[in-house]
């Protein structure tokens, strides 16, 4: 398990005047008030969290804010992907306005990716933009969604299709909070961690293959793996904040994954985001091999590692019925990675050699999906 004697690691995100720190380590929530007050003196705050996270971590954050003299209100939403909706966004916005917070005040997201995405969107639009602090409590949020300023909600047309770019002022990643995660949620977050190695850091992927058990057990490798993941994302965000180029590589596995989430109606009993990404990454590597872009051996190595840690890698791993290949293709076509109707995928020439492939023929995607839907 994580110990609070481990020194925090600070990873900077270099965005000029809007640069910020990611502070990583056990017990960080207990010093959240001091960290926020130092960067945003005189602020008041609204904490947005869900009922599950509130039961475990809210008191720690509230005590830390009170100790630093930061007056605050709490906004609680229902847990789960279905809270990333217009209705919940409106509730959050109304609650922040009802607290009479001003533009210079701060909205804090305490929770996983759903809370962070929704809260960041609210912070970005209330009073045309308020200070925003991420306090991610899931592994997925700590290594991915809390960093980089992407916010958004889902609609019936697909995932994250409505939102804004709104960078946080600070990210506080308390690794001790991960000890309270259900094993399935931790595994789902690990998929995003593995993604960084598969994009352009093959040595990191090899390190994960050797050290994943220590990461899962909460040893010293956990903080190191989270820090390495955040450095990888911070580097990409600094180069391409608004996804005009390199940042698109962070979508490895996501075009397939988002389509599968939509196809399962965002039902977390069947599929959570990180599981969709794991299947998507395995599909992306197999599809790359099918197109003779990469070795089947690399695709097999990726699938073997994801399976070793307990993640799904095939469509047949998803409980229940899936739509047919044409319906899945329609979900893929609706995904936001589509540009002017052309199918765009993140494919690979091998482990750590991901690239953006534009104008992928729909016929090849369709036949690949048909093959993979066959048991």
N, C-alpha and C positions, 0 to 999 in steps of 0.2 A: 504494500500500500504506500501511497505518497506520504512523505513526512514534511512537516512544516519547517525543518531546519535547513532545507535545501535553498540556496540563494536564488533569487529571481534572475531571469535572463531578460534583457531588454533588446528587442528587435526594432530598429527604426524603419519607418516607411517614408521615403524621401519624396515629398511632393512640394518642395519649395516652402512657401509661406504656410502651406497647409499640411506640412509634415506632422507625423504623430508617432507615438511609441506603442509597441505591443509589449506589455509586461507579463511575463510568463513564469509561473512557479506556484508551489503549494502555499495556501493561506493568503493569496493576494486580495481576496474579497475583504479580508479583515482590515486592510490598509487602503481600501478604495476611497474613503473620504479624503484622506491626506493626499493621495495621488491626484484626485480630481481638483481639490482646493488649490493645489500648487499650480495647476495648469489653467484653471478657470476660477480665479479668485472672486469671491462674492456671489457665486452662482447659487440659485435654488434649483431643485430638480424634481422630475417626475420619473419614477421607476415603473417600467412596463414589464410585466412578467406573466407567467401562466400559473394556474393553480397548483400544478405538480411541483414546479421549481420553487414557488413561494413557500411551500410547506417545508422545504429543506434548506433553502439558502437566503430567503428574504430577510430574516432577522439579522443575519451576519452583516448584510449590506446596509440595512437601516441603522444598525448600531454604529457602523463605521462612518456613515454620513452624519449622524447626530454628533458623534465624537469630534468631527471636523467642523461642526457648526453649520452644516448644510441642511436647510429646511427642505422637506420633500413630501410628495404625495405618492400614492401607489395606485397603479392601474393594473387590474388583473383580468386576463383573458383566458378562454378555454384552451387547453393544450391540443396540439395536433395541427396537421397541415390545413385542415378546413378553416382554421382561423385566419389564414392568409386570404382574406376576402374583403370586398368593399364594405360589408356590414361591420366587420370587426375593426377595420381601419377607421370608419366613421366614429365608432364608439371610443376608440383610443384618442382620436383628434378632439372629440368633444370633451373627454376627461382632462386632457392637457389644457385646453382652453378654459375649462371650468376651474382649474387650479390657478388661473390668472398668471401663468408663467409668461415671461417676456422673451423676446428674440435672443437675448444674451444669456438666458437660462439654459438648463441642460435636460435632455431626455436620455435616460439610461435604459438600455435593453439588458435585462437579466434573464437569461434562458438560452435555448438552443437556436437553431437557424430560423425557425418560424418566428419566434419572438424578435430576433435581431432584424430580419427582413421587414417585418411589419413595422417595428418601432423606428427603424431607420427611415422608412418611407414617411411615417408620421412626422418625424423630426425634420425631414427635408421639406415638407409642405406647410407645416404650421408656422404662421408668421413669416412665410417665405424662407424658412430655414433657421432652425435652432441648433445649438450645440448638441452633439450626439456622442454618447459613450457606450461602448460595447462591453458587457460583462458576460461572455459566453460560458455556458455551463455544460455544453456537450462537446465531445471531441470534434465532431463535424464542424461546429461553429468555431471552435478554437483554431482549427487549422485552415479553415476556408471561408465560411460566409461572414465572419466578423471582420475580415480584413479586405479592404479594397473599395468600400463605399457603394457596392451594389445593394439596392433595396427593392422591394416589390411585393406584389400580391399575385394570386392566381385568379384566372377567370375560367369560364366554361370552354374558352378557346385554347387554353394551355397554361403552363406554369410560368410564373414570373413575367407575364406579358405587360404588366402595368407597374411602373415604378420610376425611380429617379436614381441618379448617382449622387450620393451624399456621404462624404467621408466622415468617419468619426474623428473626435479630438483625441481619443485614447481608447485602447483595447486592454482590458484586464482579464487575462486568462488564468484562472485559478485551477491549477491541475489537480488539487485535492478534490474539487467538485466532481471530477470524473469518477472518483471512487463510488459515488452514489448512482452512477448510470447502470441501467440494466445491461447485461452483456450484449444483447442484440444491438442496442444503441451505440455502444462503444465500437463494435465491429463495423457498423455502418459508417462511423466517422473515420475509421481506419482506411476505408476505401479512398477517401479524399487524400489521405496522407500518402498512400501508395501512388496516387495519381501524379504527384510531383516527381517521383522517380521515373515514372513512365514517360513523362513529357520530355525532360531534357537532363535528368540527373541519374544516369544508370547506376552510378556508384551508390547513390542513396537507396535505390531500389534493392541493390545487392545487400546493403547494410540492413535494410528492413527484413530481408529474407533471413538474415542471421540473428536479428535482435528482437523480432516481433513478440516473442514470449515475454521478454523483460518489459516491453512496452505495455503489454496487456496486464502484466502483474503489478505495474506501478513503480517499477524500479527507476534508476537514474536515466535509463534510455528513454523513458516517457517524455521528460522535459526536453531532452535533446532532440527527439523526433519531432515534437511540436515546434520547437524553435527552428529546426531546419525547414519544416514545412512553411512556417511563416516567413522565413527569409526567402524561400523560393517564390512565394506569392508576392511578397513586398517588392522583389526585384522586377517581377512582371508588371505590377501595378505602377511602379515608378516609371517604367518605359512606356506604358500604354494604359493610361488611367481609364479611358472610356471605351476600351475594346475596339479600337480602330485597326489593330494589327496583332502583335504578339499575344495580347491578353486572350484572344480567342482560343489559344492552345489550352487554357485552363478548362475549356469545355470538353476535354477528352472524356469520352464515355457518356457525356450529358445529353447528346442529341438522341441516342437510343434510350438512355435512362429516363429523360423527361417524357418521351413518348410512352414508355411503359408505365410511368406514374399516372399519366392522363388516362391510359387505357384501363387502369385499375381504379379509376375514380379517386385517386389519392387516398385509398383505403390502407391505412398503416398496418392493419392486420395482415394484409397481403404483401405489401411492399413499402419500405421506407426509402427516403431519398438515397442514402448511401448504398443501399442494396441495388437500387436501380442503376447507380453509377458503376458499381462492381460488375453487374451484368453488361452494362454498356461498354465498359473498358474491355471486357473479355470479347464482346461482339466486335468492337472496333479493331482489335488485334486479329481476330479470326477473319474479318472482312478484308483487312489489309493483306493477310496471307492469301486469301482467295483471289485478290486482285494482283497477286505476285509482286507486291510491294515489300513484303517482309517475310521472314522465315516462319514456317509453321512451328518450328521449335520455340521461337520467342513467344508465339501465341500460347503454346502449351505451358511454357514457364510462367507466364502471367496468370493463366487459369489455375495452375497448380498452387501458386502462392495464395491467391485469393481463396481458394478452397481450403487450404491449410489453416487459414485463420477463421474459417467458418462462414465465409461469404458466398452468396449464390453467384453463379457464373453463366447460367443457361436459362432460356425462356421457360423450360420445363420445371425450373426450381420455384417458379411463382405459383402459389396455390390458386386453384380455380381456373376458369376458362379465360383465355385471352381472345381478343378479336382476331380476325384473319389477317393475312399479310397486307392486303390492300388497306384495311382499316388502320393497321399500325403505320403504314406508309403515310396515310393522311395525317396522323398525329405528328409524324416526323416533319411533314411539309408545313405544319402549323408552327413548329418550333421557331423561336426567335433567331436561331442561327441561319435561317433561310434568308437569302438576299435576292430580291427581285425574282422570286420563284425558283431559283436554282438551288438544288440540294447541296449543302455544304457540310462536310464531316471533318472531324479531326481524326486523321488516320496516322499510320506510323510506318517507318522503314525499319523498325526494330526497337528494342527497349531503350528508352531515352531519346528516341528520334521521331517525335510527333511532328506533324505538319498539317497545315490547313489545306484540305482538298476541296476545291470549288467545282461546281458543275458535275457532280457525281451522277452518272446516268440512273434514272429512277428504275429502269428495267433491271439493272444489276442489284440494286438495293432490294427490289421486290423479290427476285429469285433467292437472294441470300436469306431474307426473312422467311420465305416459304420453306427453305431447307431447315432453318433453325426452329421452326414451329413444329416440324415433324419429329415425334419422339424417337 
